[in-house]
């Protein structure tokens, strides 16, 4: 069994989180499902004046601004000094609805106390202490951002999530990990001449990937908890990994081992596979619905590749895409309400979303070639591959197509992103 190089943050990150007082999470300050959603006005004080304090402040601010749910009032408008007692009267005239204050102490560890105040109801929303190792500064900041986000929205944040992808060298491909925002790029040590179809378990602890070191495609299982990688399936033909079932003990995949490419279920413990489709058509790229009851997949049974769904036993096949002649790479949203996919438009691939009942197809991208969409764990964002800057790179956008940005380093060739949970 080959050892896998685990990102340093998986080893060194540790937190002591102490609840010092109030956690008033009952009220939802930001209804992210509201059609009348507006940016929430906040005031953010620096955690400290030194380099570590400034860096911590910057990461938290960038995290929250990334969601496009928050607006931070300029510091020039602040009346209160950081050390002053919180006074709602200092904030109401300038429209601030929440104030975030924090204090940082750095010794051999980082100690942070965070206080989040409700201006309108004149109460404290969040009051916590965090203690962490110095190398875990970014993870500490993301943890603070997650707690603030949850306190205001009632939803889990994505700030400690990671994106796995394939880096594209001239002769070799390598599995790489990075933070959701592109920071802390880390090479895992898993390399093959060809590599594609990354799929993570629900808890983010494991990843399956299709790779070829020669003429045979195999499926590999990478376990980040154990730091191990092993080949779990190999046969003649092309074998392409699909999604894990929610329990992480089995997954779907497509294979041409029996002739025409079909869709199978693979049980990891027994090493046995079960065939779900059997036809002369090409059935590939399976994606599981979050309730494990349905599969979205690509088939040419209508003449051109299109997205279809079927029940988990292979019955009740329904066509989902109709607008374009070439649709591939389906990815189911965590809520099960959308399927993202890549469709050919005027000779270039673009990212779309559609409801599982084939309604409300919506084009999200229009610049360059855009492929391989994958939803964030909270379902509010999509990561994808795009060559709009002249080379393949990893991008992120909202599920509505807004705020499209590259997150992999400039000039770094990359493709096949998979968003891992916290």
C-alpha positions, 0 to 999 in steps of 0.5 A: 500500500503506497503512502500518500503525502497528506497536506500539512494542515491535516496534521498540524491543525488543532483547536481548543474552542471555548464558549465564553458566553452567548451563542444567540443562533436562534435568529436568522439574520441573513436568509440566503434563500430569500429572493430579496437578499441584500448584503448585510452591513457589518463593522470589522475591527482588526484582531491585532496590529502585528503581522499575525493579527492583520493576516487573521483579519484579512482572511476572515474578511476575505472569507465573508466577502467571498460569499457576497452576503456581507458589506463591511463599512469603512473604518473611517466611519467608526466612532467606537475605539476597539477597546470601548464598550459596545454601544448600539448608538454608535452604529445605528446612524451609519446602518451597521447591523452587526459589529465584530471585535476580536483580540489576539494574543500570540505566544507559542500558540495563537489565542483569539477571543471573538465577540459579535454584536447585534446592533438592532437588538443590542445583544451579543450573538457570538462570544468564543475563544480559539486556541491554535498552533501557529502553523494553523493560522489560516485554518483558525481564521476559516474556523472563525469565519465558519462560526460567524457565518453560521451565527448569522445565516444558520448554515454551515460555511465552506471556509475550511473546505478544500478543492482537489484537482489534477495538475497538468505537466508535460508528461505526468499528471499529479493530484493537488489540493488547495483551500477553497480560495486557492491558498496553501497549494499542496502536492499529494505525491499521487502521479500518473501519466493520465488522470481524471474523474475525482470524486470525494466521500461525503466526509471528505476523508477519501477520494476515488480517482481514475488513472492510467500508468500505461494502457489500462485504466484503473480506479484508485482509493485515496484515504487521507485519514490513513495517508494511503492509496491503493488500486481497488479496481482494474480491468480491460477497457476504460474505467471511470470513477463516479460518486461515492454513496453517502456511507462511503462504502461503495460507489458508481462507475462506468466501464467498458470491461464487458463491451459497450460502456455501461454503469456499475456499482462497486462495493469496496469491502468485497471488491465486487461490481454490479451492472446497472445498464446493459445496452448498445448505447454508451452510458458513462459519467454517473453522478449520484443524487444526495439521497442515493436514490437516483443517478444522473449520467451521460448517454448517446441513446438519443443520437448525441451525448445527453444527460439522463437520470435513472433510479438506483436499480437502473429503471425509470430512465428519463432524459434531462437535457434537450437544448444542445447536441452535446452535454456531459459531466453531470454533477448533482447539487447537495440539495438534489434540486439541480444538476450542473453539466457541460454543454456545447454552445457554438463550438465551445463547452459551457456550464449549465444547471437544470432541474432533475425534471428537465426544467429551467435549464440555465447557461452560467458561463460564456467565455472560453471552454468551461467543463467539469462542474462540481458543487460546494458542500453547501450548494451555493457555489460551483467549481469548474475548469476553464481555459478562458485565460489561454490555459486550463485552470480552476475557477469558482462561481455562484450557482447563479453564475455570478462572481466567476473567478480563477482560484488556482495560481496564475499560469498553473495548468489544472483541471478536474476539480472536486470540492471536499467537505470540511 
